[in-house]
């Protein structure tokens, strides 16, 4: 699906229209929006409130924002386009695909999901959004694959499973290692009151200890604690969106 019109979706739609008209090789069209700073932003529905707030503010300040939904194919596409599209900054708000890859969920984008921008040296805002759950299939199948775990039946085809503390710690170790080896500026923002809509006081999979375990593991493994900020709110609170924007401004992108 297309999350609004932007530099990339306009180019895709335009190329398709020109191809249908048989003019793809003979027509050159300039796009004024290519001159805007290009921001890639990852999200899922469970962090959409934060993503839309960040997106709106960045666009109001003259940036071009492209949203990718982290359902496996979304994260792969995003990372493949980081270098050729001249991205100014990545706001990686949803690292759920890394959790699904490591622990058997359905939204798998490969073992390096979350590391590409760091290796390329692109300015990156890292947020452990949506790592608090795994995505699986129908409820009965999920119960067999992930026994004795808290579940939430999102619909008849999708069930989400609460991540264990051990899984969260493994993800924190992985992300800390990648941040340690980053070749460009990076900021890690941790929302201490929950990583997704499921992981909220009103949500079906709330666990207040999850962010604490993630933070403790990051502190043990991260070489430079100055890049990490603990934000005392939920990921979908307006205060967290503001913290993300301040991190973007700190990297002198907007």
N, C-alpha and C positions, 0 to 999 in steps of 0.2 A: 504494500500500500504506500501511497505518497503522503507524507506528513507536511502538506503545504507545498507551494511553489518556491523554488530556490534555484541557485546557479546550476546545480546538478540535474534536478528534475526538469528544468526548462531545456537544458541541453539534450537530455534523453528524449523528451517529447518533440523537440524541434527536429532532431535527427530522424526520428521516426516519421514525422510528417514529410520531411524532405525526401526520405527514401521512397515513401509511397508516391511522391510526385516525380520520382526519377531525377531529382536535382541534387542529390547529396554531394556529388563531386564538383558541381559547377557553381554552387552558391556559397558565399562566405558571409556570415552574419556576425557582427560584433555584439558582445554582451557587456553592457556597462557595469553589470553587477559583478563581473569578474574582477573589477578593480577594488571591490570591497574586501576587507579582511574576512577570511573564510574560517568559520568555526564549525567543527564537528561535535555533535552532542549525542551521547548514547542514553537510552532510557527504555523502560517498559511501562505498562499501564500503572504499575504499582509505585512508580516514581514520577508519574506524569505531571503532578502538581508542581513539583520542583522544576522539572524540565521546561514546562511552559512558561513559568515565571522567569527563568534564566534566559530562555529564548527571546521572550518579548523585550526584555530590557536590553539585551545585546543588539537586537535588530533596531530598536529605537535609537541606539547609539551608532548606527551605521554599519553594523556587521552583517554578513550573510551567514545564517545558521542553518545547517543541515542536520536533521534528526534521524538517527538510526535506531530501530527497535531491536533489542538484543534477543532475538529468537533463533540464533544459530546462523542463519543466512545473513541477518542484518549486521552482526559483528564482523563476519568475514568480509562482507562488502565494504564496510567502513574502513577496515584496516588495509584492504587492497588499494583503496583510493587515497590514503593519507598522503603519500609522497607525490603521485602524479597530479593531484589536484591543487597542490600548493597550499595546504592547510596551515593556518596561522596558529591555531591552538586546538587541542582536543580536551573536551570536558567529558571525561569517562564516568558518567553518573551511574551506570549500570554494568557491573562486572559479573552479572548472573551467569553468562555463558561459560566463564571459567569454572564456576562451581559445578555446572552441569557436566562439563567435560571431565573434571576430576572425579566426580562421584556418581556418574551414571544417569544424569538427567537427559532430557530430550533436546534442550536448546544448546547444543554443543557446537562451538565455533573453533575447536582445535586447541592444542596445548599452549600456544603462544598468545592467545587472546588476552589483551591488556598490556602486552609487552612491546608491540610493534612501534608505537609512537615513542616510547622511552628509548628504544634502540636507535631510532632515526634521529633522536635529539630534538623532537618537536616539543614545545611547551605543553605540558600535560597536567590537568587537574584530575587526580585519582580519588574516587569515592567508592567505598565498598557497598554501593547500592545493590539491593536484591540478592546479595550472597547469603541471605538468611533462609533461603528456600531452594529446593530443586523442583523442576517441572517434570512430571511423569504423565502417564496415560490415564485411562479410566480407573476408578477407585479400586476395583477388585484386583486389577493388574498391579497397581501401585502397592497394595497391601502385601502382595507376594514378593515384590521386588525390594520393598523397604519395610520389613516387619517391625512392629513395636515402635513406630514413629508417629508424631503428631501430623495429621493430614488436614487438608482443606480441599474439598471438591469444588473447583472453580466452575466447572460445567461437566457435562456427561463425558467429555473427551479428555479433559485436563484436570489432573489433581496435583496440588503442590504439597511438598513434604518439607517439614522443618529441618534445616541444617543442624547437625550436632555441633557441640562445642569443639570437638576434635576436628571436624571438617573446617570450621571457621578458623581455627588456629593454623591449620595447614595452608589455607588460602592466605592468611596474614603472613606466614613465613615466605610464601611464594612472592607475594606483592612486595614485601620488604626487600627481598633479594633483587627483584627487578628495579625497584627504586634506587637501591644502592649502586646498580650498574648503569643507571640512566645517563645518557650523554648530553642531555639538555635540562632545562629548568623543569622542576616537578614540584607539585604540592599535593599532599595527602590530607583530605578533610574527612573527619569521622563524625557522623551524627550519633551522639551518644544515647539518644532516646529511641533509636530504631532505624533499620536499614530499608524498610519498604512499608507499603500500606498494610501488608499482612503482619508486619512486625511493629505494630502500634498498640497502644492500650485498648483501642477499639477493634483491633484486628484479630483474626482467628489463630495466629501463630506467634503471639507476642512472647518474647523472652528477654527481659531486661538485662540478663547476664551475657547475652551474645555480644553486644558491642564492647562490654568490658573485657571479655576474653580476646576479642580481636585486637583491642588496644594494647593489652598487656603483652601479647605476642609481638605486635609491631614494635613496641618499645624495647623489647629484648633483641630484636633482629635488625632494626633500622640503624644505619650508621650515623645519620645526621637527623637528629630529632627536630631540628629547626624547620624541616619541610612538612612536619605533621602538626595539624591543629585539631583539637578536640572541641566540637561544637555542641553545647548543651541543649540540644533540641532534636526533634525528629527530622528525618530527611525531607519530609513534605511540608515542614513548617516554613513560613516566610523567612524566618531568621536564617535558615540554612541556605536558601536560595541567595540571600544577601551575602552570606559568607563565600559562596561559590563565586559570585560576581566580584567581590573584593579580591579573591585570589586571582581571578582573571586580570583585574586592573593591576595587581601587584606584579604580574608578569609583563606589564606594559603592552598588552595586546589591544585594549580598548580604551 
